[in-house]
Amino acid sequence: MVVEMQHRDLGDLGSEFIVIHPRLKNRALFVMLLLFTIVTAFFFGLHLLDETILTSLCFILIVSLIFKLSSKIHSENLLILPSLGLQVETTYYLGYKVTQFIHLAYIKDIVINEAITMHSIMHYLLVLLKSNTSNEVHTLQPLFEHSWPSLSSLKPVYRAAQKKLIKPQLR
């Protein structure tokens, strides 16, 4: 899946990175599935048995399409705020958003990690979260977990996060 990464530098106020997923061809998909359902129903003669069967099949198709669209991601947004922390926002195709804020006091570091699977190597950005009682790493929080951008796209995010979040903490 090819995703597009956009970067907006806000100067001393922070940086914003947006990963935009490719558009779904919803109309074409819906029409194809509807035509397939109708042709299949006519092939098996469901329209001769009862119209409610054909209507219920079309209704099930529409409900399943809406369910599928509700799980598709439209964009992922990472906002780096130097004095506050990170805001991670995921926008779905049906319009609802899920926003998570990670306070700067809980961020130990941000790293690029790699995962080796059977056929590929994937790189992903991780936030190392520390507990409020100690400085040890408590939790790993992946960023852009729905899109998995390439290493070349992750490097500018890593550099901006190190420059605006981690380095000022070390002073």
N, C-alpha and C positions, 0 to 999 in steps of 0.2 A: 504494500500500500504506500503510495507516494503522498506525503503530507507537505504542506507549505508552512514554513516558519517565518514569522514576522517579528521584528524587533523595534521597539520604540524606546529610545534613551531619553529619560526625563531629567538628566543632569544629576544634581545632588539629591533630587527627590526620589530617584530610583530608576528602575528599568522594567519594561513590560515585554514579555515574550508570549506570542500567540501562535499556537499550532492549529492550522485550519485543515480539517479533513476534507477529502474530495466529496463533492455533492453526489447524493444518491439520485438515481434516475427513477424517482418515485412513480411518476405517471406511467412511464413505459412498463415498469415492473408490475404495477397494479393492473394495467390493461392486459398484459400478457397472462397474469395469473387468473384474472376474471375470464378471459377467453378460454384458457385451458380448462377451467372449471366448467364452463358452459358446454364446451365441446365434449368433455368427458361425460358430463351428465346426459347430454343428448345421445352419445354413443351407447351408454348403458340403458337408455330409455327411462331415466328418472323422471323426465317431464311427463311421461305417460302414466306413471304410477300416482304421483301426487306433486302438485306445484309447491307444497310446503317444503318438500325435501330439497328441491332446487333453490328455493329462497333461503332455506337454512344453510345450505352449502355456501351460497354467496355471502351470507351474513358472517359465517365462520371465517371465510377468506378475508373479509374486511377487518374483522376483529384481530385476526392474526397479523395482518399488515400493520395495523395501528400498534400492536404489541411489539412488532419488530422495529418499527420506527421509534418507539419510546426508549429503546435500548441503544440506538445509534448516536454516536458522539458527533456534534457539529464542530466544536472547537475546545481547546484547552488553553487556559490563560495562566501565566505565572507572573505575578507582580512582586518585584523585589523592592522593599521599602527599607532603606538603610537604618533608620532608627527604630523601626517597629518589628520587622520580620518578613515573612512570606505570605502572600495570599494566592491560593490555588483555586481556580474556578473552572468547572467543567460545564459546558453548555450542550444540551441534547437537541436533536432535530425538532422535537415537538415544542421546544422553547423553554423548558424548565432548566434551572441552573443549580449546581451544587457547589457551594463555596466553603473552603476550609482556610483558616488562618493559623499560621504557626508563629508563635511569639519568638522574638529574638533571644530571649532568655533561655529557651529550650533548644536552640540550634547549636550543636557543637561544631559541625562542619558540613560542607556540601561536597560530594565526590561523584566522579563518573565511575561506575562499576561495569563489569562485563559479565555476561552470562553465556556459557557455552552449551548449546543444544546439540542434538545429533547432526544437524545439517548447517548450522549457522552460528555466528557469534553476534550477540546483541549487546549494545551499550545502552545504559540508562543512567539517569541522574538520581542520586539518592541524597536525602537529608538525614544526617545522623542526629537523632534527638537525644538529649541527655535528660536525666530525671532532675527534679527540682532540689533533691537532697544531695546528689553527688555529681561529679563531672564525668562520670562514665557514660558510655553510649547505652541508652535504654531501648530505643526503637529505631528501626530503619523505615523511612517514609519515601517511597518512590515518587518522582515527579513525572508528568506526562505518561502516566501508566496506561493510557488507552491508545497512544499513537506510536510510541517507540521510535522517536526521530533518530536519524543517523548520527554517527560520532561527530561528523563535521558540523552538524546543526547544534549538537550539545555543547561543543567547546565554547562558543560565545556566551552561552547561558552560564556555564561554569565560571568563565573569567569574570563576568559581570557580578555573579554572586560572591565570588572570592573578593573582588575589589570593593563591593559596596556593603557586604554583610560581615564577612569573616575577618578581613584585614583591620577594619576599624575596631573590632572587639579586642584584637591583640595589642593595641596601643595602651 
